[in-house]
């Protein structure tokens, strides 16, 4: 069985500060890992995905995530937060392409001016 | 290109009533998924269609939920009779072939009173 743990249901940062959203996974097979973002009144959008290629994955809007097998982590980072980054972020895992996603509980990011 | 469209955006019904949610995937997307988020918890998989066939319905909570996909185009999810615990946000997503990129709708907020 797979599972995802997102530490911190709410994270608040100042504009221009580093964004770090944590995600740890559990999987019995090499995982596919994803970060999705949901802006208010919109559907989830794919930020980035890891599929066993490079361990550092770059996504849209300046976000990136690093796959660390030894730590079973896939934390999301952005060097400098922007007000428009305020949203809810979801980490997800699947066993393979085409398989269903298992999501974490989400982290709501607030960006202070 | 139109995205994934869900109707209605909000639905408020009483316990015991019937509700039907509709999802129109992106044209040409054979894969259609239903997910649900209950009370701010994790987003959970319900089922997966490939064209008109149910590929995986392991996430359907019980037999009060019935999903159909007519002619491999739009899909409906019927809840009959609705219970209080069915309240939540129901998301639909589609993908062209495999889980390379999943496109989500903005969801239907269902409230059962």
Contacts between the chains, C-beta under 8 A, distances in Angstrom:
chain1	res1	chain2	res2	distance
A	4	B	42	7.6
A	32	B	99	7.5
A	36	B	104	7.7
A	41	B	106	6.4
A	42	B	106	5.4
A	43	B	3	7.2
A	43	B	4	6.6
A	43	B	91	6.9
A	43	B	93	7.8
A	43	B	103	7.5
A	43	B	104	3.6
A	43	B	105	5.0
A	43	B	106	4.5
A	43	B	107	6.6
A	44	B	43	7.9
A	44	B	91	7.0
A	44	B	93	7.7
A	44	B	102	7.9
A	44	B	104	4.1
A	45	B	104	7.3
A	46	B	101	5.6
A	46	B	102	6.6
A	90	B	43	6.5
A	92	B	43	8.0
A	94	B	99	6.4
A	97	B	98	4.4
A	97	B	99	4.8
A	97	B	100	6.6
A	98	B	31	7.8
A	98	B	98	4.6
A	98	B	99	5.1
A	99	B	99	6.7
A	100	B	33	7.1
A	100	B	45	4.2
A	100	B	48	6.2
A	100	B	56	6.3
A	100	B	59	7.2
A	101	B	35	7.7
A	101	B	43	7.9
A	101	B	45	6.6
A	101	B	99	7.6
A	101	B	102	7.4
A	102	B	42	8.0
A	102	B	45	7.3
A	103	B	35	7.8
A	103	B	42	4.9
A	103	B	43	4.1
A	103	B	44	7.3
A	104	B	42	6.0
A	105	B	40	7.6
A	105	B	41	5.9
A	105	B	42	4.7
A	106	B	40	7.7
A	106	B	42	7.3
A	106	B	43	7.7
